[in-house]
Amino acid sequence: MLTGMTEDQRNEFLERITATTIANQAILKCSISGFPLTADNVVAFVGDFLDPENPNLQELIEKIGHAIDEVLDCQGQAMRLAR
């Protein structure tokens, strides 16, 4: 799996996938719950998947925040283009 990558590259790749997956699930839960899709609202749902107070998860939480921002930026850009 993931041949041609160093162990560090594989770990970084898997952390990125994990962060994106959690971000997408939080976005989906926020949307289905009827909350406006804002970064603050979505971040509130991240706690359903992991403990945001756990100091060992801070790097992952930061990556989740970046993934949320990427999706919300994409959504805003799509809405602007649709006008």
C-alpha positions as CSV (number, residue, x, y, z in Angstrom):
1,M,0.0,0.0,0.0
2,L,1.2,3.5,-0.9
3,T,4.4,2.1,-2.4
4,G,7.1,4.6,-3.3
5,M,6.4,6.7,-0.2
6,T,8.5,7.0,2.9
7,E,7.0,6.2,6.2
8,D,6.7,9.9,7.0
9,Q,4.9,10.5,3.7
10,R,2.5,7.6,4.3
11,N,1.8,8.9,7.8
12,E,1.2,12.4,6.5
13,F,-1.1,11.1,3.7
14,L,-3.1,9.0,6.2
15,E,-3.5,11.9,8.6
16,R,-4.7,14.1,5.7
17,I,-7.3,11.5,4.7
18,T,-8.4,11.1,8.4
19,A,-8.7,14.9,8.8
20,T,-10.7,15.2,5.5
21,T,-13.0,12.3,6.5
22,I,-13.8,13.8,9.9
23,A,-14.3,17.2,8.3
24,N,-16.7,15.8,5.8
25,Q,-18.6,13.9,8.4
26,A,-18.9,17.1,10.6
27,I,-20.0,19.1,7.6
28,L,-22.6,16.5,6.7
29,K,-23.9,16.4,10.3
30,C,-24.0,20.2,10.5
31,S,-25.9,20.4,7.2
32,I,-28.4,17.6,8.1
33,S,-29.0,19.2,11.5
34,G,-30.1,22.4,9.8
35,F,-27.3,24.6,11.0
36,P,-25.8,27.1,8.6
37,L,-22.5,25.9,7.2
38,T,-20.0,28.1,8.9
39,A,-16.6,27.0,10.1
40,D,-17.6,27.6,13.8
41,N,-20.8,25.5,13.4
42,V,-18.9,22.6,11.7
43,V,-16.1,22.7,14.2
44,A,-18.7,22.2,17.0
45,F,-19.6,18.8,15.3
46,V,-15.9,17.7,15.2
47,G,-16.3,16.9,19.0
48,D,-18.7,14.1,18.0
49,F,-15.7,12.2,16.5
50,L,-12.8,13.0,18.8
51,D,-11.9,14.8,22.0
52,P,-10.8,18.4,21.0
53,E,-9.3,18.8,24.5
54,N,-6.9,15.9,24.0
55,P,-3.4,17.5,23.5
56,N,-2.2,14.6,21.5
57,L,-4.8,15.4,18.8
58,Q,-4.0,19.1,18.3
59,E,-2.2,18.5,15.0
60,L,-5.0,16.4,13.6
61,I,-7.6,19.0,14.8
62,E,-5.6,21.7,13.0
63,K,-5.7,19.6,9.8
64,I,-9.4,19.1,10.2
65,G,-9.8,22.8,10.5
66,H,-7.9,23.3,7.2
67,A,-10.0,20.6,5.5
68,I,-13.2,22.3,6.7
69,D,-12.0,25.7,5.4
70,E,-11.2,24.1,2.0
71,V,-14.7,22.6,1.7
72,L,-16.4,25.8,2.8
73,D,-14.2,27.9,0.4
74,C,-15.1,25.6,-2.4
75,Q,-18.8,25.9,-1.6
76,G,-18.6,29.7,-1.5
77,Q,-16.8,29.7,-4.8
78,A,-19.4,27.4,-6.4
79,M,-22.2,29.7,-5.2
80,R,-20.5,32.8,-6.7
81,L,-20.0,31.0,-10.0
82,A,-23.6,29.9,-10.1
83,R,-24.8,33.5,-10.0
